Amino acid sequence: MTSRRVAVLGLAVLVLGAACGRPPKAGVAAGPRTELSRSVLLDKIKGGWAGQVIGCTFGGPTEFRYPGAMIQDYQTIPWDDTLVAKRFERSPGLYDDVYMDLTFVEVMAREGIDAPAAKHAQAFAHAAYPLWHANQAARYNVLSGVLPPDSGHWRNSPHADDIDFQIEADFAGLMSPGMVNAGAEIADRVGHIMNYGDGWYGGVYIAAMYSLAFVSDDVRYVVEEALKVLPPQSTFARCITDVIASYRADPADWKRAWLAVERSWAEDIGCPDFVFDPGNIDARVNGAYVVIGLLYGHGDFGRTLEIATRCGQDSDCNPASAGGILGTMLGYGGIPASWRDPLKAIEDKPFPYTSMSLNKVYETSLAQALEMVHANGGGVEGESVRLPVEPIRPVKFETSFPGLYPVERRRAGLQLETSAELEFEGTGFVLTGGPSKMVGDRSDPYVYEVELRIDDRAPAAIAMPVDELVRRLEIAWAYDLGPGRHTLRLELRNPRPGEFIRVDDLVVYGDKPAVPRF
């Protein structure tokens, strides 16, 4: 995609009124608005950020406690007037979805809406917050001189398809009201810092749904129209298409859709934490849960959060995405008071690791959205905001880990103090592990140096910091080996007395899926 800002709406079939807070009507044919008032635009931006925070708070205690399982109906998920304030104070890490978004909002506030990927990458990599999965892999890459888009590419990150950018793309949609292509261009710059393929598509799709939630009150229209931004042959698009088909077949039974996703899409092949494990942090599956919540919630805010959460897996991020999208559609004033009012206690408090509170980001996002409208050919005249209209264009096709299939997970359980050797048969591998001693601050700057030799290839030097903030998530990986028997030789070049590198598991890939025995 070019760096020129482009705006997008699907071609208008029916122009709706701009009333804010009207309950959306799932399944009713609808086309987009082409004009909003400034006050309605602000109300919808506030609804998007508020919905995200509410969803994150609601689902937080269930996160990854239900891998590969639904949260049953009899399991109560609590909500009351005190929860937001309590969790904001006691569990600030719960809001990583939000403060990661705000990193990119702050970069654009300083550098402008066209801030290049490198500016976002450096701010993200040097931030003081802890990271995991694709985000941490990207931080390590950026700090090692591997910049976007290479920092998120699957050859450089086993976590390329993880959920990370999907939960951080809200800002791109909230600053692109009705402008799906413009949001996708922002997603191209920012999302490829940490993700590729389905991992990137998750963020592109979430941003597109936010964009369309400004201009339509029809949940089903938003879900289906946003899908046009993805290449239809991508596995992410195919997974969401299956959810939509399940909804059309039975719009009352969300569990039927959940089971269809489990049956066809629940195998995580990338993330080393969850290969051969019922847990799944893949953007595709968790994105499907967001859509299940939106469709089967039928525009009811509480029901949408309940369903997105009860789908399990990353069950704070998924209701955060669903709540933010529906909150944008309803507007801040349209979110039921029982959900909205608990936010008031923290709306003036900056999120951890940022200078931004909710009240500040409401105004910042409005300013950025108006700038985007101007930059893409729309107009602002007094209270009226005229949105540009352009057909949605699919982003480029890309896929992670092509032709790779997990075939074995083997416990190594070694302590690398001098050297070690492992053998396997396949076409690729990931070797998990890390320093035996890790610290969560900058008090120990030591960096282990490991030399890896794969078969007769030239040796590769691997830096493994002790500092958790800048840690390398896995020891080593390679996905381009020819079929056959391979040998890994590891040597620790700078050991420290009493310490070692843990060599935990060897995940092996082949060029064809394992054949069931029955």
Beta strands, then each sheet from edge to edge (+ up, - down):
strand 1: 35-37
strand 2: 379-381
strand 3: 384-386
strand 4: 405-416
strand 5: 419-425
strand 6: 428-435
strand 7: 447-454
strand 8: 460-465
strand 9: 474-478
strand 10: 485-492
strand 11: 501-510
sheet 1: 1+ 3- 2+
sheet 2: 4+ 11- 6+ 9-
sheet 3: 5+ 10- 7+ 8-
end
